[in-house]
Amino acid sequence: MKKFLLIIPVIFSHTFHGQKSAKSSPCYDLNEVLKVEPTPLYKPHLDASKSFNVKILKTTGTVQKYINSGKFHSVNKKGKGYRVQKLDYSRAWLVSKAYLNLERIGNRFSKNTGGAYFTVTSITRTLEDQCKLRKVNSNASLGISSHNYGNSFDISYVRFNGVHRPNSKLESALEKVLKYYYDAGRIHYIKERQQSCFHVTVRNY
């Protein structure tokens, strides 16, 4: 009986230590993430992101710090010209200028299409969010993403008015709006074929 009582504390101590270590270890190696070189097409997005004086969003705590300071603006689930889908691997927060431009893009798209709306599929991600996303989507960025700074969002070009299917007319109208803001020096955007979305990064103009 005494021997049994002595064994129990050792087992529980070992189990607790193992759980603590697992929780404290991030699912990414920051040094490896930082080593990944962005493509020439993507580099302007990262340069724009760094100009907002937001450090790389590593964890929920980092995001909360910017929320508490008033740096991040909450993104509504729906607005004129857009809807935000259920976000499993990102968060509905953006720096104020990015939120303002999402609203402007939505408004202009709605006006140009007689009231249509597009779907926002991803917004701000922490590095933890990103490595969890990679487990289900191998196309997710291995390096730093502009989503990790709170000034990027993705807009589907195959989901309009709540319907998930290609619509060449609305896709063209959406790209026309994005080009308008690109030409005005407000945003960068990339048409991502594999994800069927426009990756939009707002510039700190």
C-alpha positions in Angstrom: 0.0 0.0 0.0 2.8 2.4 0.8 4.6 1.5 -2.4 1.4 2.4 -4.4 1.1 5.8 -2.7 4.7 6.6 -3.6 4.3 5.8 -7.3 1.2 8.0 -7.8 2.9 11.4 -7.3 5.7 10.4 -9.6 3.2 9.5 -12.4 1.1 12.6 -12.0 4.2 14.9 -11.9 5.5 13.4 -15.1 2.2 13.7 -16.9 1.7 17.4 -15.9 5.2 18.3 -17.0 4.6 16.7 -20.4 1.3 18.6 -20.9 3.0 21.9 -19.9 5.8 21.4 -22.3 3.4 20.6 -25.2 1.4 23.7 -24.5 4.4 26.0 -24.2 6.0 24.9 -27.5 4.8 26.8 -30.6 3.8 24.8 -33.6 6.3 26.7 -35.8 10.0 27.5 -35.7 10.3 31.3 -36.0 13.9 31.1 -37.3 12.8 28.8 -40.1 9.8 31.0 -40.9 12.0 34.1 -41.2 14.4 32.3 -43.5 11.8 31.9 -46.3 12.3 34.5 -49.0 9.2 36.1 -50.4 8.7 36.1 -54.2 9.1 39.3 -56.1 5.3 39.4 -56.6 4.7 39.1 -52.8 7.5 41.3 -51.5 5.5 44.6 -51.9 2.8 43.1 -49.7 5.2 42.4 -46.9 6.9 45.8 -47.3 3.5 47.5 -47.0 2.6 45.4 -43.9 5.8 46.4 -42.1 5.0 50.1 -42.5 2.1 50.0 -40.1 4.5 49.5 -37.1 2.8 46.2 -36.1 5.1 43.4 -35.0 4.6 39.9 -36.4 1.5 38.5 -34.8 2.7 35.3 -33.1 -0.1 34.4 -30.8 -3.6 35.5 -29.6 -1.9 37.5 -26.9 -0.1 39.6 -29.5 -3.4 40.3 -31.3 -5.1 41.2 -28.0 -2.3 43.7 -27.3 -3.1 45.7 -30.5 -6.9 45.4 -29.8 -6.4 46.9 -26.4 -4.3 49.7 -27.7 -7.0 50.6 -30.3 -4.6 49.7 -33.2 -7.0 47.0 -34.6 -10.6 47.5 -35.7 -13.2 44.8 -35.5 -14.5 43.7 -38.9 -18.3 43.3 -39.1 -19.7 40.0 -40.3 -21.4 41.8 -43.1 -21.3 45.3 -44.7 -22.4 46.9 -47.8 -21.0 44.9 -50.7 -19.4 42.1 -48.6 -19.9 39.2 -46.1 -17.3 37.5 -44.0 -17.5 33.7 -43.9 -17.0 31.7 -40.7 -13.3 32.1 -39.9 -11.6 29.0 -38.7 -7.9 30.0 -39.2 -8.0 33.8 -39.0 -9.5 36.6 -37.0 -11.9 39.4 -37.9 -9.6 42.3 -37.0 -7.6 44.7 -39.2 -5.6 47.9 -38.7 -8.0 50.8 -39.2 -6.8 51.8 -42.6 -7.3 48.2 -43.9 -10.8 48.1 -42.4 -11.6 51.4 -44.1 -10.5 50.1 -47.5 -12.4 46.9 -47.1 -15.5 49.0 -46.5 -14.7 51.2 -49.6 -14.1 48.2 -51.8 -17.4 46.7 -50.7 -19.3 49.9 -51.2 -17.9 50.5 -54.7 -18.5 46.9 -55.7 -22.1 47.1 -54.5 -22.7 50.3 -56.4 -21.1 49.0 -59.6 -23.1 45.8 -59.5 -26.5 47.0 -58.4 -26.3 45.7 -54.9 -24.2 42.4 -55.2 -21.8 41.3 -52.5 -18.6 39.3 -52.3 -17.3 37.0 -49.6 -14.2 37.6 -47.5 -12.6 34.3 -46.7 -9.6 35.1 -44.5 -8.4 38.1 -42.6 -5.7 38.5 -39.9 -3.7 35.4 -38.9 -1.2 34.7 -36.1 1.8 32.5 -36.8 0.0 29.8 -34.7 -3.1 30.2 -36.9 -0.9 29.9 -40.0 0.8 26.7 -39.0 -2.6 25.1 -38.0 -3.9 26.1 -41.5 -0.9 24.4 -43.1 -2.0 21.1 -41.6 -5.2 21.2 -43.7 -3.9 23.4 -46.6 -0.5 22.6 -47.9 -0.6 25.8 -50.0 -0.6 28.1 -47.0 2.5 30.2 -46.7 5.6 28.6 -45.2 7.1 32.0 -44.5 5.8 35.3 -43.1 2.5 36.3 -44.5 1.1 39.8 -44.8 -1.9 38.4 -42.9 0.5 38.2 -39.9 0.4 42.0 -39.7 -3.3 42.8 -39.7 -3.6 44.6 -43.0 -4.5 41.9 -45.5 -7.6 40.0 -46.4 -8.7 37.5 -49.0 -11.8 37.9 -51.2 -13.2 34.9 -53.0 -13.8 35.4 -56.8 -16.1 32.3 -57.0 -18.5 33.3 -54.2 -21.0 36.1 -54.8 -24.3 36.8 -53.2 -23.9 33.7 -51.0 -23.6 31.4 -54.0 -20.4 29.3 -54.4 -19.9 29.0 -58.2 -18.0 31.0 -60.8 -19.6 34.2 -62.1 -17.4 35.8 -64.7 -19.4 39.0 -64.7 -19.1 39.7 -61.0 -15.5 38.4 -60.9 -14.6 41.0 -63.6 -16.5 43.7 -61.6 -14.6 42.9 -58.5 -11.2 42.9 -60.2 -12.1 46.3 -61.8 -12.7 47.7 -58.3 -9.5 46.3 -57.0 -7.6 47.7 -59.9 -9.1 51.1 -59.2 -7.7 51.1 -55.7 -4.4 49.7 -56.9 -4.0 52.4 -59.4 -4.9 55.0 -56.7 -1.9 53.6 -54.6 -4.2 52.3 -51.8 -3.7 48.5 -52.2 -1.7 45.6 -53.6 -3.5 42.5 -54.8 -2.7 39.1 -56.2 -5.1 36.7 -57.9 -4.5 33.4 -56.2 -5.5 30.6 -58.6 -5.2 27.7 -56.1 -7.4 29.4 -53.5 -9.7 31.1 -55.9 -9.3 34.4 -54.2 -7.8 37.9 -54.5 -5.2 38.4 -51.8 -5.5 42.1 -50.9 -3.0 44.1 -48.8 -3.6 47.7 -47.9 -0.8 50.2 -48.2 0.0 52.8 -45.5 -0.5 55.7 -47.8 
